[in-house]
Amino acid sequence: MATTSQPAITSSHPSSASLLSIRSVAKHFGKNIVLRDVSLEIAEGEFLTILGESGSGKTTLLRILAGFEQSTAGGVWMQGERLDTQPPYRRRVNTVFQSYALFPHMTVEQNVGYGLQVAKRPAAEIESRVTEALAKVKMSAYAKSKPSKISGGQQQRIALARALVNRPRLLLLDEPLSALDANLRRQMQVELKALQREVGITFIFVTHDQEEAMVMSDRIALLRSGELEQVASPREIYNRPATSYTAQFIGHTNILRADIRHGTAACWTLKWPTSLPDGRALFSLRPECIRLATAATAANSIRFPAKLRDQAFHGATDLLRVESDGGLILTIRTASRDLPNGPLEFEFNAADAIAVRESKDRA
């Protein structure tokens, strides 16, 4: 019999040695609690994305790491050394913001080398490091250009070069792609991840965009109302969401509220085998896990009739909204096609119904 197990407990610890250790960090602005007991280990060379909706605390956490905010409780360590007690200029941490803040009167190479000039580094060293940084972001040909003469994507690369030239151990990125158009944004997602692999620096990337997080990250830390909801790889957080909030925030899903009796879960007229104990339970069933039934029924396939309510064209796929017997509404993603008139029959595998915990409302 196919079974549906409880969601796996995902660890917030990376597999390799930690570069950064965030321990029980909290942040209050008066009576407003922005972060609550956040603990996270981040590996050397990791691309970690802090994902969350507006107000989840992700930018506040980034500002604490950068030194622009002080935590109310807890602390941050970098390889055993207390980081959050140091001023920003003493930390080997650089930040790339949404606004690239390039000096318009300076050339590209002057912008990149500005921090080194302020630090009074020798001219030969500045020239060498600026040349190296521009080469890494493939902007050497624009060294003498002014920011107004280059595109938004190129300005983004210059902002990265300006951060990389300081040779940080940790690079913080606060939604740096948000100002780009959709096509350029997708291109820069791939380029940014490739650049991170090349330079080997730990990146902590903040975004509210789920697709961006899935494409770029080694791991995703999902924040909700100042608390970590789940920390896992993109594949794990999508395929094995721990909570109903995670399942609904990462991609699309159908949340099924089922009664379990004697190894069978029942939700309206749908029934499937499970190993969970008797009682109430929540399950996540992704739209792409439901398909049009075929003549040959696979083992452990759950079939059900349904009426088509809506069909939305999405290029290679269609998004369907169907109503099963009894009135349960389900969302289904299938290959784009013309569907026959009349009653339809669909199916899914019992193992694709993933048990999740109820996400409680947080004040």
C-alpha positions as CSV (number, residue, x, y, z in Angstrom):
1,M,0.0,0.0,0.0
2,A,1.3,3.5,-0.8
3,T,1.7,5.7,2.2
4,T,1.9,9.4,2.8
5,S,4.3,10.3,5.5
6,Q,4.6,13.3,7.8
7,P,6.7,16.2,6.4
8,A,10.4,15.7,7.0
9,I,12.0,17.9,9.6
10,T,14.4,20.0,7.7
11,S,17.7,21.2,9.3
12,S,18.8,24.8,9.2
13,H,22.4,23.6,9.2
14,P,24.4,23.5,5.9
15,S,26.4,20.5,5.1
16,S,29.8,22.1,5.0
17,A,31.6,24.3,7.6
18,S,29.7,27.3,8.7
19,L,30.9,30.8,7.8
20,L,28.1,32.7,9.6
21,S,26.1,31.7,12.7
22,I,22.9,33.6,13.5
23,R,21.9,32.7,17.1
24,S,18.4,33.5,18.6
25,V,18.3,36.9,16.9
26,A,15.3,39.1,17.8
27,K,14.5,42.7,16.8
28,H,11.8,45.0,18.3
29,F,10.9,48.5,17.2
30,G,9.1,49.6,20.3
31,K,6.1,47.2,20.7
32,N,6.5,46.0,17.1
33,I,8.3,42.6,17.0
34,V,10.0,42.3,13.6
35,L,12.2,39.2,14.3
36,R,11.6,36.4,16.7
37,D,14.4,34.0,17.8
38,V,15.9,33.5,14.4
39,S,18.8,30.9,14.3
40,L,20.5,29.9,11.2
41,E,23.9,28.4,10.1
42,I,25.2,29.6,6.7
43,A,28.0,27.7,4.9
44,E,31.2,29.0,3.4
45,G,30.5,29.5,-0.4
46,E,26.7,29.1,0.0
47,F,24.0,31.0,-1.9
48,L,21.3,31.4,0.7
49,T,18.1,33.2,-0.1
50,I,16.0,34.8,2.6
51,L,12.5,34.7,1.1
52,G,9.4,36.3,2.6
53,E,6.4,38.6,1.9
54,S,6.5,42.3,2.8
55,G,6.9,42.8,6.6
56,S,8.3,39.3,7.2
57,G,11.6,40.8,8.6
58,K,13.9,39.8,5.8
59,T,15.5,43.2,5.2
60,T,15.8,43.9,8.9
61,L,17.8,40.6,9.3
62,L,20.0,41.7,6.4
63,R,20.6,45.1,8.0
64,I,21.6,43.4,11.3
65,L,24.2,41.3,9.4
66,A,25.5,44.5,7.6
67,G,25.7,46.4,10.9
68,F,23.0,49.0,10.0
69,E,20.7,47.8,12.8
70,Q,21.4,46.3,16.2
71,S,19.5,43.2,17.3
72,T,17.4,43.4,20.4
73,A,18.5,39.9,21.5
74,G,20.8,37.2,20.3
75,G,24.0,37.5,18.3
76,V,25.9,36.9,15.0
77,W,29.2,35.1,14.7
78,M,31.5,34.8,11.7
79,Q,33.8,31.8,12.1
80,G,33.8,32.0,15.9
81,E,34.3,35.8,16.1
82,R,31.4,38.0,17.3
83,L,30.3,40.0,14.3
84,D,27.4,42.1,15.5
85,T,29.4,44.0,18.0
86,Q,31.7,45.3,15.3
87,P,31.0,48.6,13.3
88,P,30.0,48.1,9.7
89,Y,33.4,49.2,8.3
90,R,35.2,46.5,10.4
91,R,33.1,43.6,9.0
92,R,34.2,41.7,5.9
93,V,30.7,42.1,4.7
94,N,29.4,44.2,1.7
95,T,25.9,45.0,0.6
96,V,24.3,45.5,-2.8
97,F,21.0,47.4,-2.5
98,Q,18.0,47.8,-4.7
99,S,19.2,51.2,-5.7
100,Y,22.7,50.8,-7.1
101,A,23.7,54.3,-5.9
102,L,26.4,54.8,-8.5
103,F,28.1,58.2,-8.6
104,P,26.9,59.8,-11.9
105,H,30.0,62.1,-12.3
106,M,32.4,59.2,-11.9
107,T,33.4,56.6,-14.5
108,V,32.7,52.9,-14.0
109,E,36.2,52.2,-12.8
110,Q,36.1,55.2,-10.5
111,N,32.9,54.0,-9.0
112,V,34.3,50.5,-8.4
113,G,37.5,51.8,-6.8
114,Y,35.9,54.5,-4.7
115,G,35.9,52.4,-1.5
116,L,39.6,51.6,-1.9
117,Q,40.4,55.2,-2.4
118,V,38.6,56.2,0.8
119,A,40.6,53.4,2.5
120,K,43.7,55.1,1.1
121,R,45.0,52.0,-0.6
122,P,48.0,52.4,-3.0
123,A,47.2,53.5,-6.5
124,A,48.7,50.4,-8.1
125,E,46.7,48.1,-5.8
126,I,43.5,50.0,-6.6
127,E,44.1,49.7,-10.3
128,S,44.8,46.0,-10.1
129,R,41.8,45.2,-7.9
130,V,39.4,47.3,-10.0
131,T,40.6,45.6,-13.2
132,E,40.1,42.2,-11.5
133,A,36.6,43.1,-10.3
134,L,35.5,44.4,-13.6
135,A,36.7,41.3,-15.4
136,K,34.8,39.1,-13.0
137,V,31.5,40.8,-13.9
138,K,32.5,41.1,-17.6
139,M,32.4,44.9,-17.6
140,S,36.1,45.6,-18.5
141,A,35.1,47.2,-21.8
142,Y,33.0,49.9,-20.0
143,A,35.7,51.0,-17.5
144,K,35.8,54.6,-18.9
145,S,32.0,54.9,-19.3
146,K,29.7,57.0,-17.1
147,P,26.7,55.2,-15.4
148,S,24.2,57.1,-17.5
149,K,25.7,55.5,-20.7
150,I,25.2,51.9,-19.6
151,S,22.0,49.8,-19.2
152,G,20.3,48.8,-15.9
153,G,21.7,45.3,-16.1
154,Q,25.2,46.7,-16.6
155,Q,24.8,49.1,-13.7
156,Q,23.8,46.1,-11.6
157,R,27.1,44.4,-12.5
158,I,29.0,47.5,-11.6
159,A,27.3,47.6,-8.2
160,L,28.4,44.0,-7.7
161,A,32.0,44.8,-8.8
162,R,32.1,47.7,-6.3
163,A,31.2,45.2,-3.6
164,L,33.5,42.4,-4.8
165,V,36.5,44.8,-5.1
166,N,36.7,44.9,-1.3
167,R,37.1,41.1,-1.2
168,P,34.3,40.5,1.4
169,R,33.8,37.1,3.1
170,L,30.0,37.7,2.8
171,L,28.0,39.5,0.2
172,L,24.5,40.7,1.1
173,L,22.0,41.5,-1.7
174,D,18.8,43.3,-0.9
175,E,16.5,42.6,-3.9
176,P,19.1,44.0,-6.4
177,L,17.2,42.7,-9.5
178,S,13.8,44.3,-8.6
179,A,14.3,47.3,-10.9
180,L,15.0,45.2,-14.0
181,D,12.5,44.2,-16.6
182,A,11.2,40.6,-16.6
183,N,13.5,39.3,-19.4
184,L,16.7,41.0,-18.1
185,R,15.8,39.9,-14.6
186,R,15.7,36.2,-15.6
187,Q,19.0,36.6,-17.5
188,M,20.6,38.2,-14.4
189,Q,19.4,35.5,-12.1
190,V,21.4,32.9,-14.1
191,E,24.4,35.3,-14.4
192,L,24.4,36.1,-10.7
193,K,24.4,32.5,-9.7
194,A,27.2,31.7,-12.1
195,L,29.2,34.6,-10.7
196,Q,28.7,33.4,-7.2
197,R,30.0,30.0,-8.1
198,E,33.0,31.6,-9.8
199,V,34.1,33.9,-7.0
200,G,33.2,31.4,-4.3
201,I,31.9,34.1,-1.9
202,T,28.9,33.4,0.4
203,F,25.9,35.3,-0.9
204,I,22.8,36.1,1.2
205,F,20.1,37.2,-1.2
206,V,16.8,38.8,0.0
207,T,13.7,38.6,-2.2
208,H,9.9,38.3,-2.1
209,D,10.0,36.5,-5.5
210,Q,9.5,32.7,-5.1
211,E,10.6,31.9,-8.6
212,E,13.8,34.0,-8.1
213,A,14.6,32.1,-4.9
214,M,14.0,28.7,-6.6
215,V,16.2,29.4,-9.5
216,M,19.2,30.9,-7.7
217,S,19.5,29.3,-4.2
218,D,21.4,26.5,-2.7
219,R,19.0,26.8,0.2
220,I,15.9,29.0,1.0
221,A,15.1,30.4,4.4
222,L,11.4,31.2,4.4
223,L,10.5,34.0,6.9
224,R,7.0,34.5,8.1
225,S,6.1,37.3,10.6
226,G,9.7,37.4,11.8
227,E,10.1,33.6,12.3
228,L,11.7,30.9,10.1
229,E,8.9,28.8,8.7
230,Q,11.2,26.3,6.9
231,V,14.9,26.2,5.7
232,A,15.7,23.7,2.9
233,S,16.9,23.3,-0.6
234,P,14.6,24.6,-3.4
235,R,13.7,21.1,-4.4
236,E,13.0,20.0,-0.9
237,I,11.0,23.0,0.1
238,Y,8.8,22.6,-3.0
239,N,8.4,18.9,-2.9
240,R,8.3,18.4,0.9
241,P,6.8,21.6,2.4
242,A,6.6,21.4,6.2
243,T,3.6,23.7,6.7
244,S,0.5,24.8,4.8
245,Y,2.0,28.3,4.6
246,T,5.1,27.0,2.9
247,A,3.1,24.9,0.5
248,Q,1.0,27.9,-0.5
249,F,3.8,30.5,-0.6
250,I,6.2,28.4,-2.7
251,G,4.4,27.8,-6.0
252,H,0.7,26.8,-6.1
253,T,-1.0,23.9,-4.3
254,N,-4.3,22.4,-3.3
255,I,-4.7,22.2,0.5
256,L,-6.8,19.2,1.4
257,R,-8.4,18.9,4.9
258,A,-8.8,15.2,5.4
259,D,-10.3,12.9,8.0
260,I,-8.1,9.8,8.6
261,R,-9.7,6.5,9.6
262,H,-8.0,3.1,9.6
263,G,-5.2,4.1,7.1
264,T,-7.5,6.0,4.7
265,A,-7.6,9.8,4.3
266,A,-10.9,11.2,3.1
267,C,-11.5,14.7,1.8
268,W,-15.0,15.2,0.3
269,T,-15.3,12.3,-2.1
270,L,-11.5,11.8,-2.5
271,K,-9.9,8.9,-0.6
272,W,-6.3,7.7,-0.5
273,P,-4.1,5.5,1.7
274,T,-1.9,7.0,4.4
275,S,0.2,5.8,7.3
276,L,-0.9,8.7,9.5
277,P,-2.8,8.0,12.7
278,D,-6.6,8.5,12.9
279,G,-7.7,12.1,13.2
280,R,-7.7,15.3,11.2
281,A,-4.8,16.2,8.9
282,L,-3.7,18.6,6.1
283,F,-2.2,17.6,2.8
284,S,-0.6,19.6,0.0
285,L,-1.3,18.3,-3.5
286,R,0.5,20.3,-6.3
287,P,-1.5,21.1,-9.4
288,E,1.0,19.3,-11.7
289,C,0.5,16.1,-9.7
290,I,-3.1,15.8,-10.9
291,R,-3.5,14.6,-14.5
292,L,-6.2,13.5,-16.9
293,A,-6.9,9.8,-16.2
294,T,-5.9,7.3,-18.9
295,A,-7.4,4.0,-19.8
296,A,-4.7,2.1,-17.9
297,T,-4.8,2.9,-14.2
298,A,-1.4,2.8,-12.5
299,A,-1.0,1.2,-9.1
300,N,-1.9,3.5,-6.2
301,S,-3.6,6.0,-8.6
302,I,-6.6,7.8,-7.1
303,R,-9.2,8.5,-9.8
304,F,-12.1,11.0,-9.5
305,P,-14.6,12.6,-11.9
306,A,-14.8,16.4,-12.1
307,K,-16.4,19.2,-14.1
308,L,-14.3,21.8,-15.8
309,R,-15.0,25.3,-14.4
310,D,-12.1,27.4,-15.9
311,Q,-9.2,26.9,-18.3
312,A,-6.4,29.4,-18.5
313,F,-3.7,29.2,-21.2
314,H,-0.1,29.5,-20.0
315,G,1.8,28.6,-23.2
316,A,3.1,25.0,-22.8
317,T,0.6,24.4,-20.0
318,D,-3.0,25.1,-19.0
319,L,-4.2,25.9,-15.6
320,L,-7.5,24.2,-14.9
321,R,-10.0,24.8,-12.1
322,V,-12.3,21.8,-11.7
323,E,-15.1,20.8,-9.3
324,S,-15.2,17.2,-8.1
325,D,-18.4,15.4,-7.0
326,G,-19.5,17.0,-3.8
327,G,-18.2,20.4,-4.7
328,L,-14.4,20.3,-3.9
329,I,-12.6,22.8,-6.1
330,L,-9.1,21.8,-7.3
331,T,-6.5,23.5,-9.4
332,I,-4.7,21.4,-12.0
333,R,-1.8,22.1,-14.3
334,T,-1.7,20.0,-17.5
335,A,-0.1,20.1,-20.9
336,S,-1.8,22.6,-23.1
337,R,-4.6,21.0,-25.1
338,D,-8.2,21.2,-26.2
339,L,-10.3,19.2,-23.6
340,P,-13.3,17.1,-24.7
341,N,-16.8,18.3,-23.9
342,G,-18.6,16.5,-21.1
343,P,-17.5,14.9,-17.9
344,L,-13.8,14.5,-17.3
345,E,-11.9,12.0,-15.1
346,F,-8.6,12.9,-13.3
347,E,-6.1,11.0,-11.2
348,F,-3.2,11.5,-8.8
349,N,-0.8,9.2,-6.9
350,A,-1.3,8.8,-3.2
351,A,2.3,9.6,-2.5
352,D,1.9,13.0,-4.1
353,A,-0.4,14.1,-1.3
354,I,2.1,15.5,1.2
355,A,1.1,15.9,4.9
356,V,1.8,19.4,6.2
357,R,1.4,21.1,9.6
358,E,-1.3,23.8,10.0
359,S,0.3,27.3,9.9
360,K,-1.0,29.3,12.9
361,D,-1.8,33.0,12.6
362,R,0.9,35.1,14.3
363,A,0.2,38.4,15.9
